[in-house]
Amino acid sequence: MPYIEVLWFPGRDETQKKQLVEEITDSFVKITGCKPSAVEIIFKEILKENSASSGKLINGH
């Protein structure tokens, strides 16, 4: 069973999550041939103060 994690910053609404879940599932089914019921997706919200990019903390500290 495919298990997909989406890591992102907080702020997405229910409509965006629903659309993304549908798109990810459709693409995964199309490419792999698995059943939609096999695709599991979890959203994890990552706080900016716990993130870094290009060697620097994202919150600027």
KEROLUM-557620 format. One record per atom (N, C-alpha, C, O): residue in one letter; atom name; x, y, z. Coordinates in pm, 1 decimal. Layout:
KEROLUM-557620
<node code="A" site="CA" X="X" Y="Y" Z="Z"/>
...
//
This chain:
KEROLUM-557620
<node code="M" site="N" X="84.2" Y="-117.1" Z="0.0"/>
<node code="M" site="CA" X="0.0" Y="0.0" Z="0.0"/>
<node code="M" site="C" X="89.3" Y="124.3" Z="0.0"/>
<node code="M" site="O" X="173.9" Y="139.2" Z="88.2"/>
<node code="P" site="N" X="71.7" Y="212.6" Z="-96.9"/>
<node code="P" site="CA" X="148.3" Y="338.0" Z="-96.7"/>
<node code="P" site="C" X="106.8" Y="426.8" Z="20.3"/>
<node code="P" site="O" X="-11.9" Y="445.4" Z="47.1"/>
<node code="Y" site="N" X="205.7" Y="480.5" Z="88.2"/>
<node code="Y" site="CA" X="182.4" Y="572.2" Z="199.2"/>
<node code="Y" site="C" X="260.0" Y="698.7" Z="167.7"/>
<node code="Y" site="O" X="382.7" Y="695.5" Z="159.3"/>
<node code="I" site="N" X="190.4" Y="809.9" Z="150.1"/>
<node code="I" site="CA" X="251.7" Y="934.5" Z="105.2"/>
<node code="I" site="C" X="239.2" Y="1039.6" Z="214.1"/>
<node code="I" site="O" X="130.7" Y="1061.5" Z="268.0"/>
<node code="E" site="N" X="351.9" Y="1105.5" Z="246.7"/>
<node code="E" site="CA" X="351.5" Y="1215.0" Z="343.2"/>
<node code="E" site="C" X="369.8" Y="1346.4" Z="268.5"/>
<node code="E" site="O" X="455.3" Y="1358.3" Z="180.7"/>
<node code="V" site="N" X="289.3" Y="1443.1" Z="304.2"/>
<node code="V" site="CA" X="302.7" Y="1578.2" Z="250.6"/>
<node code="V" site="C" X="347.8" Y="1666.0" Z="366.0"/>
<node code="V" site="O" X="273.7" Y="1685.9" Z="462.3"/>
<node code="L" site="N" X="469.2" Y="1718.3" Z="356.5"/>
<node code="L" site="CA" X="523.7" Y="1806.7" Z="458.9"/>
<node code="L" site="C" X="514.5" Y="1949.2" Z="405.5"/>
<node code="L" site="O" X="564.4" Y="1978.9" Z="296.9"/>
<node code="W" site="N" X="450.5" Y="2037.0" Z="482.2"/>
<node code="W" site="CA" X="434.6" Y="2174.6" Z="436.8"/>
<node code="W" site="C" X="407.9" Y="2266.8" Z="552.9"/>
<node code="W" site="O" X="380.5" Y="2222.8" Z="664.6"/>
<node code="F" site="N" X="416.3" Y="2396.0" Z="525.2"/>
<node code="F" site="CA" X="389.4" Y="2494.8" Z="628.2"/>
<node code="F" site="C" X="238.7" Y="2507.0" Z="649.9"/>
<node code="F" site="O" X="162.3" Y="2482.8" Z="556.5"/>
<node code="P" site="N" X="193.5" Y="2543.5" Z="769.2"/>
<node code="P" site="CA" X="51.6" Y="2560.8" Z="796.6"/>
<node code="P" site="C" X="-9.6" Y="2669.0" Z="707.8"/>
<node code="P" site="O" X="60.0" Y="2756.7" Z="656.5"/>
<node code="G" site="N" X="-139.8" Y="2660.5" Z="691.5"/>
<node code="G" site="CA" X="-210.7" Y="2766.4" Z="620.2"/>
<node code="G" site="C" X="-299.1" Y="2718.6" Z="506.4"/>
<node code="G" site="O" X="-372.0" Y="2798.8" Z="448.0"/>
<node code="R" site="N" X="-294.7" Y="2591.5" Z="473.5"/>
<node code="R" site="CA" X="-381.1" Y="2541.5" Z="365.7"/>
<node code="R" site="C" X="-519.5" Y="2512.2" Z="421.9"/>
<node code="R" site="O" X="-533.4" Y="2465.5" Z="535.0"/>
<node code="D" site="N" X="-620.7" Y="2539.9" Z="342.1"/>
<node code="D" site="CA" X="-756.9" Y="2514.8" Z="388.6"/>
<node code="D" site="C" X="-804.8" Y="2376.4" Z="343.2"/>
<node code="D" site="O" X="-735.7" Y="2306.4" Z="269.3"/>
<node code="E" site="N" X="-922.5" Y="2339.4" Z="388.5"/>
<node code="E" site="CA" X="-978.5" Y="2207.0" Z="360.7"/>
<node code="E" site="C" X="-996.9" Y="2182.8" Z="211.0"/>
<node code="E" site="O" X="-975.8" Y="2071.5" Z="162.8"/>
<node code="T" site="N" X="-1035.9" Y="2286.4" Z="138.1"/>
<node code="T" site="CA" X="-1054.9" Y="2274.4" Z="-6.5"/>
<node code="T" site="C" X="-923.3" Y="2241.3" Z="-76.0"/>
<node code="T" site="O" X="-920.4" Y="2156.0" Z="-164.7"/>
<node code="Q" site="N" X="-815.2" Y="2306.9" Z="-37.3"/>
<node code="Q" site="CA" X="-684.4" Y="2279.8" Z="-96.3"/>
<node code="Q" site="C" X="-638.8" Y="2139.1" Z="-64.9"/>
<node code="Q" site="O" X="-585.8" Y="2070.2" Z="-152.1"/>
<node code="K" site="N" X="-658.7" Y="2095.1" Z="58.7"/>
<node code="K" site="CA" X="-619.3" Y="1959.7" Z="96.7"/>
<node code="K" site="C" X="-698.7" Y="1856.6" Z="16.9"/>
<node code="K" site="O" X="-642.3" Y="1758.4" Z="-31.4"/>
<node code="K" site="N" X="-827.9" Y="1878.6" Z="3.3"/>
<node code="K" site="CA" X="-912.7" Y="1786.0" Z="-71.3"/>
<node code="K" site="C" X="-867.8" Y="1776.3" Z="-216.5"/>
<node code="K" site="O" X="-857.1" Y="1666.6" Z="-271.3"/>
<node code="Q" site="N" X="-841.7" Y="1890.2" Z="-278.4"/>
<node code="Q" site="CA" X="-797.1" Y="1890.4" Z="-417.4"/>
<node code="Q" site="C" X="-663.3" Y="1819.1" Z="-432.5"/>
<node code="Q" site="O" X="-645.0" Y="1741.7" Z="-526.5"/>
<node code="L" site="N" X="-570.4" Y="1843.9" Z="-341.9"/>
<node code="L" site="CA" X="-439.3" Y="1780.4" Z="-349.1"/>
<node code="L" site="C" X="-450.9" Y="1628.6" Z="-330.4"/>
<node code="L" site="O" X="-386.0" Y="1552.2" Z="-401.7"/>
<node code="V" site="N" X="-532.3" Y="1585.8" Z="-236.1"/>
<node code="V" site="CA" X="-553.6" Y="1441.9" Z="-213.3"/>
<node code="V" site="C" X="-607.9" Y="1375.3" Z="-339.0"/>
<node code="V" site="O" X="-563.1" Y="1266.9" Z="-376.3"/>
<node code="E" site="N" X="-703.5" Y="1439.4" Z="-404.0"/>
<node code="E" site="CA" X="-761.4" Y="1382.9" Z="-526.2"/>
<node code="E" site="C" X="-656.8" Y="1374.0" Z="-637.3"/>
<node code="E" site="O" X="-647.8" Y="1272.7" Z="-706.6"/>
<node code="E" site="N" X="-578.1" Y="1479.9" Z="-654.2"/>
<node code="E" site="CA" X="-476.6" Y="1482.5" Z="-759.8"/>
<node code="E" site="C" X="-365.7" Y="1380.6" Z="-734.8"/>
<node code="E" site="O" X="-324.2" Y="1309.5" Z="-826.3"/>
<node code="I" site="N" X="-318.1" Y="1374.0" Z="-611.0"/>
<node code="I" site="CA" X="-212.3" Y="1277.4" Z="-578.4"/>
<node code="I" site="C" X="-262.8" Y="1135.5" Z="-601.2"/>
<node code="I" site="O" X="-194.6" Y="1054.0" Z="-663.4"/>
<node code="T" site="N" X="-381.0" Y="1106.4" Z="-551.3"/>
<node code="T" site="CA" X="-437.3" Y="971.9" Z="-566.2"/>
<node code="T" site="C" X="-456.0" Y="937.1" Z="-713.1"/>
<node code="T" site="O" X="-417.4" Y="828.4" Z="-756.2"/>
<node code="D" site="N" X="-514.8" Y="1028.0" Z="-790.8"/>
<node code="D" site="CA" X="-536.9" Y="1002.1" Z="-933.8"/>
<node code="D" site="C" X="-405.2" Y="974.8" Z="-1006.6"/>
<node code="D" site="O" X="-396.1" Y="881.9" Z="-1086.9"/>
<node code="S" site="N" X="-303.8" Y="1055.9" Z="-978.3"/>
<node code="S" site="CA" X="-174.0" Y="1037.5" Z="-1043.8"/>
<node code="S" site="C" X="-108.8" Y="906.4" Z="-1002.9"/>
<node code="S" site="O" X="-52.5" Y="835.9" Z="-1086.6"/>
<node code="F" site="N" X="-116.1" Y="873.9" Z="-875.7"/>
<node code="F" site="CA" X="-54.7" Y="751.0" Z="-826.9"/>
<node code="F" site="C" X="-121.3" Y="629.1" Z="-890.2"/>
<node code="F" site="O" X="-53.3" Y="534.9" Z="-930.9"/>
<node code="V" site="N" X="-253.6" Y="631.3" Z="-898.4"/>
<node code="V" site="CA" X="-328.4" Y="521.1" Z="-959.6"/>
<node code="V" site="C" X="-294.0" Y="510.1" Z="-1108.2"/>
<node code="V" site="O" X="-271.2" Y="400.2" Z="-1158.8"/>
<node code="K" site="N" X="-290.4" Y="622.3" Z="-1177.1"/>
<node code="K" site="CA" X="-260.3" Y="623.2" Z="-1320.9"/>
<node code="K" site="C" X="-120.7" Y="567.7" Z="-1349.4"/>
<node code="K" site="O" X="-102.7" Y="489.8" Z="-1443.0"/>
<node code="I" site="N" X="-23.2" Y="607.1" Z="-1269.5"/>
<node code="I" site="CA" X="115.8" Y="567.8" Z="-1295.4"/>
<node code="I" site="C" X="147.4" Y="426.9" Z="-1247.3"/>
<node code="I" site="O" X="218.9" Y="353.1" Z="-1315.1"/>
<node code="T" site="N" X="94.8" Y="388.5" Z="-1130.8"/>
<node code="T" site="CA" X="131.5" Y="258.9" Z="-1072.8"/>
<node code="T" site="C" X="30.5" Y="147.9" Z="-1098.1"/>
<node code="T" site="O" X="64.1" Y="29.8" Z="-1089.7"/>
<node code="G" site="N" X="-93.9" Y="185.8" Z="-1129.1"/>
<node code="G" site="CA" X="-197.3" Y="84.8" Z="-1151.4"/>
<node code="G" site="C" X="-259.8" Y="31.2" Z="-1024.1"/>
<node code="G" site="O" X="-339.0" Y="-62.9" Z="-1029.4"/>
<node code="C" site="N" X="-226.1" Y="89.1" Z="-910.0"/>
<node code="C" site="CA" X="-286.7" Y="43.3" Z="-784.4"/>
<node code="C" site="C" X="-430.2" Y="95.3" Z="-773.6"/>
<node code="C" site="O" X="-472.3" Y="181.7" Z="-850.5"/>
<node code="K" site="N" X="-502.6" Y="42.2" Z="-679.1"/>
<node code="K" site="CA" X="-639.8" Y="86.8" Z="-655.8"/>
<node code="K" site="C" X="-638.5" Y="214.6" Z="-572.0"/>
<node code="K" site="O" X="-551.1" Y="231.6" Z="-486.9"/>
<node code="P" site="N" X="-734.4" Y="304.7" Z="-595.2"/>
<node code="P" site="CA" X="-741.2" Y="426.9" Z="-514.2"/>
<node code="P" site="C" X="-750.8" Y="397.5" Z="-364.2"/>
<node code="P" site="O" X="-698.3" Y="473.0" Z="-282.4"/>
<node code="S" site="N" X="-817.2" Y="289.2" Z="-329.0"/>
<node code="S" site="CA" X="-833.3" Y="254.9" Z="-187.5"/>
<node code="S" site="C" X="-700.8" Y="216.9" Z="-120.7"/>
<node code="S" site="O" X="-692.0" Y="211.8" Z="2.0"/>
<node code="A" site="N" X="-598.2" Y="190.3" Z="-201.7"/>
<node code="A" site="CA" X="-467.6" Y="152.4" Z="-146.6"/>
<node code="A" site="C" X="-382.4" Y="274.3" Z="-111.1"/>
<node code="A" site="O" X="-285.6" Y="261.7" Z="-36.1"/>
<node code="V" site="N" X="-416.5" Y="390.8" Z="-163.4"/>
<node code="V" site="CA" X="-333.5" Y="510.0" Z="-145.4"/>
<node code="V" site="C" X="-367.6" Y="578.8" Z="-12.6"/>
<node code="V" site="O" X="-481.5" Y="619.4" Z="10.3"/>
<node code="E" site="N" X="-268.4" Y="590.5" Z="72.3"/>
<node code="E" site="CA" X="-282.7" Y="657.5" Z="201.3"/>
<node code="E" site="C" X="-200.1" Y="785.5" Z="198.5"/>
<node code="E" site="O" X="-84.2" Y="783.7" Z="157.1"/>
<node code="I" site="N" X="-259.2" Y="896.8" Z="242.5"/>
<node code="I" site="CA" X="-190.6" Y="1025.8" Z="242.5"/>
<node code="I" site="C" X="-204.4" Y="1089.0" Z="380.4"/>
<node code="I" site="O" X="-312.3" Y="1088.7" Z="439.6"/>
<node code="I" site="N" X="-93.6" Y="1143.4" Z="430.8"/>
<node code="I" site="CA" X="-97.3" Y="1213.9" Z="558.3"/>
<node code="I" site="C" X="-33.7" Y="1351.1" Z="538.9"/>
<node code="I" site="O" X="68.4" Y="1364.3" Z="471.4"/>
<node code="F" site="N" X="-94.4" Y="1451.8" Z="598.2"/>
<node code="F" site="CA" X="-40.6" Y="1586.9" Z="595.6"/>
<node code="F" site="C" X="28.2" Y="1614.9" Z="728.5"/>
<node code="F" site="O" X="-26.9" Y="1588.1" Z="835.2"/>
<node code="K" site="N" X="149.8" Y="1669.4" Z="720.5"/>
<node code="K" site="CA" X="221.9" Y="1711.9" Z="840.1"/>
<node code="K" site="C" X="258.7" Y="1857.7" Z="821.5"/>
<node code="K" site="O" X="323.2" Y="1895.3" Z="723.6"/>
<node code="E" site="N" X="216.8" Y="1939.0" Z="916.6"/>
<node code="E" site="CA" X="249.4" Y="2080.5" Z="910.5"/>
<node code="E" site="C" X="378.6" Y="2106.2" Z="986.7"/>
<node code="E" site="O" X="391.2" Y="2071.1" Z="1104.0"/>
<node code="I" site="N" X="473.5" Y="2167.5" Z="918.9"/>
<node code="I" site="CA" X="605.1" Y="2195.5" Z="973.3"/>
<node code="I" site="C" X="612.4" Y="2344.3" Z="1006.7"/>
<node code="I" site="O" X="585.1" Y="2428.7" Z="921.3"/>
<node code="L" site="N" X="648.7" Y="2376.1" Z="1128.7"/>
<node code="L" site="CA" X="660.8" Y="2515.9" Z="1167.8"/>
<node code="L" site="C" X="785.7" Y="2576.7" Z="1105.8"/>
<node code="L" site="O" X="890.1" Y="2511.9" Z="1098.4"/>
<node code="K" site="N" X="774.6" Y="2701.0" Z="1061.6"/>
<node code="K" site="CA" X="888.9" Y="2767.1" Z="998.6"/>
<node code="K" site="C" X="1007.9" Y="2775.3" Z="1093.1"/>
<node code="K" site="O" X="1122.4" Y="2765.4" Z="1048.8"/>
<node code="E" site="N" X="982.9" Y="2793.1" Z="1222.4"/>
<node code="E" site="CA" X="1095.1" Y="2801.9" Z="1316.3"/>
<node code="E" site="C" X="1169.1" Y="2669.4" Z="1331.7"/>
<node code="E" site="O" X="1276.2" Y="2665.1" Z="1392.2"/>
<node code="N" site="N" X="1113.6" Y="2562.1" Z="1277.9"/>
<node code="N" site="CA" X="1179.1" Y="2431.7" Z="1280.5"/>
<node code="N" site="C" X="1230.9" Y="2391.6" Z="1143.6"/>
<node code="N" site="O" X="1253.9" Y="2273.5" Z="1117.5"/>
<node code="S" site="N" X="1249.7" Y="2491.0" Z="1054.8"/>
<node code="S" site="CA" X="1288.4" Y="2463.1" Z="917.1"/>
<node code="S" site="C" X="1405.8" Y="2549.9" Z="873.8"/>
<node code="S" site="O" X="1428.2" Y="2658.5" Z="927.2"/>
<node code="A" site="N" X="1479.6" Y="2499.8" Z="776.4"/>
<node code="A" site="CA" X="1591.3" Y="2573.7" Z="719.8"/>
<node code="A" site="C" X="1596.7" Y="2549.6" Z="569.9"/>
<node code="A" site="O" X="1547.5" Y="2448.8" Z="519.3"/>
<node code="S" site="N" X="1657.9" Y="2644.9" Z="499.9"/>
<node code="S" site="CA" X="1676.2" Y="2632.9" Z="355.5"/>
<node code="S" site="C" X="1804.5" Y="2705.7" Z="317.8"/>
<node code="S" site="O" X="1832.6" Y="2813.7" Z="369.8"/>
<node code="S" site="N" X="1880.2" Y="2648.4" Z="230.0"/>
<node code="S" site="CA" X="2005.4" Y="2710.3" Z="181.7"/>
<node code="S" site="C" X="2100.7" Y="2743.3" Z="295.6"/>
<node code="S" site="O" X="2171.1" Y="2844.1" Z="290.4"/>
<node code="G" site="N" X="2103.4" Y="2660.1" Z="397.4"/>
<node code="G" site="CA" X="2195.9" Y="2677.6" Z="507.9"/>
<node code="G" site="C" X="2155.5" Y="2781.3" Z="609.9"/>
<node code="G" site="O" X="2236.2" Y="2818.6" Z="695.0"/>
<node code="K" site="N" X="2030.6" Y="2829.3" Z="603.5"/>
<node code="K" site="CA" X="1983.7" Y="2929.8" Z="698.5"/>
<node code="K" site="C" X="1846.0" Y="2894.2" Z="750.1"/>
<node code="K" site="O" X="1763.7" Y="2838.1" Z="677.7"/>
<node code="L" site="N" X="1821.3" Y="2927.3" Z="876.7"/>
<node code="L" site="CA" X="1688.2" Y="2907.3" Z="931.5"/>
<node code="L" site="C" X="1589.6" Y="2992.9" Z="855.2"/>
<node code="L" site="O" X="1619.6" Y="3106.8" Z="819.4"/>
<node code="I" site="N" X="1473.3" Y="2938.8" Z="830.6"/>
<node code="I" site="CA" X="1372.7" Y="3011.2" Z="751.4"/>
<node code="I" site="C" X="1318.4" Y="3131.4" Z="825.9"/>
<node code="I" site="O" X="1285.0" Y="3232.0" Z="763.3"/>
<node code="N" site="N" X="1308.7" Y="3124.1" Z="956.5"/>
<node code="N" site="CA" X="1253.5" Y="3238.1" Z="1031.3"/>
<node code="N" site="C" X="1351.8" Y="3352.9" Z="1043.7"/>
<node code="N" site="O" X="1319.6" Y="3454.8" Z="1104.8"/>
<node code="G" site="N" X="1470.8" Y="3339.1" Z="987.3"/>
<node code="G" site="CA" X="1566.9" Y="3448.3" Z="984.0"/>
<node code="G" site="C" X="1662.1" Y="3456.6" Z="1102.7"/>
<node code="G" site="O" X="1745.2" Y="3547.2" Z="1107.8"/>
<node code="H" site="N" X="1652.3" Y="3365.3" Z="1197.4"/>
<node code="H" site="CA" X="1742.1" Y="3368.1" Z="1314.2"/>
<node code="H" site="C" X="1862.6" Y="3281.7" Z="1291.0"/>
<node code="H" site="O" X="1949.1" Y="3271.6" Z="1378.0"/>
//
